[in-house]
Amino acid sequence: MLIILLFFTLFQTLRGVPLSSPTNPLDDFSTFCPRATDSHFGQRTVNDIVISCFATIFACTWSAIHPNIPAPTDCWWTRFKRQVITMICALLAPELITYWALEQRLAAREIMEEYNKEILKDSTSQPTSILERIKRLFRDSSPPASSKSSANRPQWTLTHGFFLQMGGFMLSDDGMPTHILIDGSRSKTPKELQLIHNIKEGVISPPRITEEDIQDRSKGDIISKTIIILQTTWFAVQCLARWSQHLPLTELEIVTLGFAMLNGITYALWWNKPQNVGRPVFLEREGLTRASSEIPEAIDQPAEPTTAENIAGSSHEPETERQATLEHPTRKQEGFLTRILRKSRSAIEIIVYLQAQLLRPLRKLIDEGKVHRDRVSVFYRSELKDEHDTVASIIVLVIGILFGGVHLIPGWFLDFASSQEKWLWRTSAIIITVAPIPIGMGFILEHINALGTVVTIAVGATVVICFLYPFARIILLIISFTSLRSLSPATLQTIEWTTFIPHL
């Protein structure tokens, strides 16, 4: 009976004729069940918005990250620090996490195909166009069945390619681990991976680990991945539903929607990558050959020049190129923009130096492009072929523009608490939207060796935009929270899901 009375108080709009008694028998329940006119039905609170956004951002920047394998001697604090650094990078530049995942997937496919071709003697047709390469990027990772595959030599899949890049194979000598087997020795064996080279030289036997064995080491299963996907998908559906009902979103929800969009792409790229693997697979040395003496030379050496070296120029420029420049100073007529950029080279170098100093604590932990004896760096990925690097640049160029557009287009129709916040938001959104254009075009033109002047202009614009980009991201994050202090009634209104149910 009490339940019926409580249920009845929720619908007090349906009332009969008032009783003659001045006292209402249901007044005693008013303290427990307030009237409909006084309740918050159909409304959401700021806490609801913050909790929903925080849960989604945490899923995108912490739970969805697939880190590389730590060193066997790393303590829990060292692993935690690297995870925090990765989360900070994902908050400030989530496009870079997507780019990292994309290049790892492309490299994993290269490793898979090279291993199956060189060790198992399997050959697969290579795509010819960029569109075919992009389609092939998301296809099934399993290679075609072969009679050469056996229990001793299982065929490699994308999971094996990811596992190798993570530092998943370590050389062992009489039961003692020596160093990881990674592709850091391309300068010694430019056509082969170090692991394949060692197998051919008889240093080690082909790994017998299968895809199922590797996934068994992973801490992320289908259930955990599905939960993260459902969380981000549900948040995106709620945002789309609010737009369809002409209900405004908060700035924090716009920022979170951008994270959710990139998280879906990143998760698709990392779907075959093991997550939170604690220890590598040890491969016992079988013989001492010439190849074994070459392996340590590749360890603890940068795999490629740093970003600052690429922009400002390396100090180890070949002497022949310098001499040719001195002998033929007027061999090519310089354009106006080229002369301006050449004269402003010192200013560009100063900007790069300031950026390097500001990011020095992060750069020390990230240590990009370096292979250690017992692990790879935090954001390590295998070196790609030029054509695959071009594909990665094109894809990230499009993804970066879409990510910025999520902040730019809806942000033009948001209600801001002040005009200063409005223009700060719009300016920052424009910066992160156009930032991928010169960066991506610079990579693309550099790989296809086209229009040196255009590349120079793109590099100059890249330096300026890269300097402004972190500040633009921080401004967007700050405004997304400060804007919560004054929300319109329409922003706090909840979605009427019944309007989406088909009915007569």
C-alpha positions, 0 to 999 in steps of 0.5 A: 500500500505504501508503494502505491501511495508513493507512486501516486505522489509522482503524478499529482497532476491527476487529482480529484476534487479537493477534500473538505478537510484542509489537511492533505493526507499525503502531506506526510510523504511530501518530505520524502517525495516532493511534488512534480512541480518542485522536482528535477525530473527532466533536468540534469545537474553539473555533476552529471555532466562532469561525471559522464565526461570524466568517465569518457575521457578517462576511458580514452586517455588511460584505459584505451592506451596500449603501452609497450612492454616495460623492462623486466627490471622496471618497478611499478612506479616507473611503469606508472610514470610512463602511463601518466606521461602517455595520458598527459600526451593523450590529453594535450595532443590526442591526434599524436596517439592516433598517429602512433597507433596508425604507424604501429599498425602499418609497421605490424603489417610490414613485419608480418609480411616480411617474416612470412615471406623470408622465413615461411616463404609465403608471398602476398600481392602488394596493393598498388594504389593509396586507396587500396593500402588504406582499405587493406589497413583495416582488413583481417590480420590473418594471412592465407593458410600455407602448407609451410606453416606448422606448430614449430613455425606458425604464421605471423599475424598483425599481433606478432607484428605489434608484439615485436614493436612492443619489445616482445622478443628478448635474446637470452644467453644461457637463461640470462636475458641480454637485450631485446630483438628489435628492428633497430639495426636497419643500418646494418641490414637495411633489407631485413628485420633484426629478428629475421636476420638472426634467424637466417644466421642461425643465432636463434630459432624461429619463435613458436609462439602463436597469436593465441599465446600472445593474446593470452599474455594481454591484460585486455580481453574482448569484454574490457574492450567492449565496455570502453567502446560502449562507454564512448559510443553511448556518449557520442549517441547522447550528443547526437540525440541532443543535437537532433532535439536542438538542445545545446551541449556544454563546451566540456561535452564538445571536448569529450566528443572529440576524444571519443571520436579519436578513441574509436579510430585508435581502438580500431587500429590497436584492436590486434595489439596486446595490452599491458603485457608485463614480460617479453618472450625469451629466445635462447641463443643457439650459436655465436656467429658474426651476426651476434657481434653486430646486434649490440651496436644497434642498441641505445642508438636513436632510430631516426633524427629528432623533430628538432633536428629535422626542422632546424637541420642536422649538424652532421651534414655531408661535406659533399653537399656543403661543398656543392652549395659553396661552389654553385651559390647561384645554381638555383634562383631563390624565390622571395619566400625562400629567401625570407625563410632562409633569413629567418632560420635563426628565429625558427631555431630559437623557437625550436630550442624554446620548445625543446626546453619547455618539453624537456621533462617529457622528452626525457621520459618519452625518449622517442625513437630510441631502443634500449637494451631491455625495452623500447621507448614509450612511443616507439614504432618501427620504421616505415617504408616511404609509401606507407609513411605517405599513407599515414600522413594522409590519414592523420591529416584528414583525422586531425582536421575532423578532430579540430572541426568537432571543436570549431563547428559546434563551438560557433553556436555555443553560449559562452559566459563572456565574449573573451571566452568565446573568441579564445575558444574560436581562435584555439579551435581554428589553430587545432583545425588547421594545424594538421594541414602544414604538418601533413603536407610537409610530410607528404611532399617530403616523401614524394620529393616535390616542390622544395620551396613548398616544403620549406614553407610548410616546415616554417608554418609547422614550427609556428603552429606546433608552438601554438598548438599546446597552448590552444589545447590547454585553453580549450580544456580550461574554458570547457570547465570555466563555462560550467559556472553559468549554464542555460536551462536548455543545456540542463534539459535531458533528452526525451528518448521517447521521441525516437521510438517509432509510433503511429 
